[in-house]
């Protein structure tokens, strides 16, 4: 199971940097991120880190508004059309995707598609029935 950490923060570089500084101090490696502007100067920072449980605790203990939730990690080809091929399989599975982002592992030339879905258990079941391989933590986090 892969987990994403989401932090609600003011859209100021100092707030973004305070999160990254804290993770650096705790030796937590950020593997992928998205930063989304919401409204009125606030946003959500979504992080894929190598130690999600530790990151959640460290960030929460410092007073951050943080959540941790499961995401689905799928391997895709790191070549032209790789994402399209994977999306065809996902479409056959009939799952709804709330949001998605990628991670590239340069050492192995592996591309990973990370999905946030409304019902993780049902989405996993449907993907497995359609022979879509879900990646393990070691691969996702690069441990």
Secondary structure as UniProt FT lines:
FT   STRAND          2..10
FT   HELIX           13..25
FT   TURN            26..27
FT   STRAND          30..39
FT   TURN            40..41
FT   STRAND          42..49
FT   HELIX           52..61
FT   TURN            62..63
FT   STRAND          65..76
FT   TURN            80..81
FT   HELIX           82..93
FT   STRAND          99..105
FT   TURN            106..109
FT   STRAND          110..116
FT   HELIX           120..129
FT   TURN            130..131
FT   HELIX           137..141
//
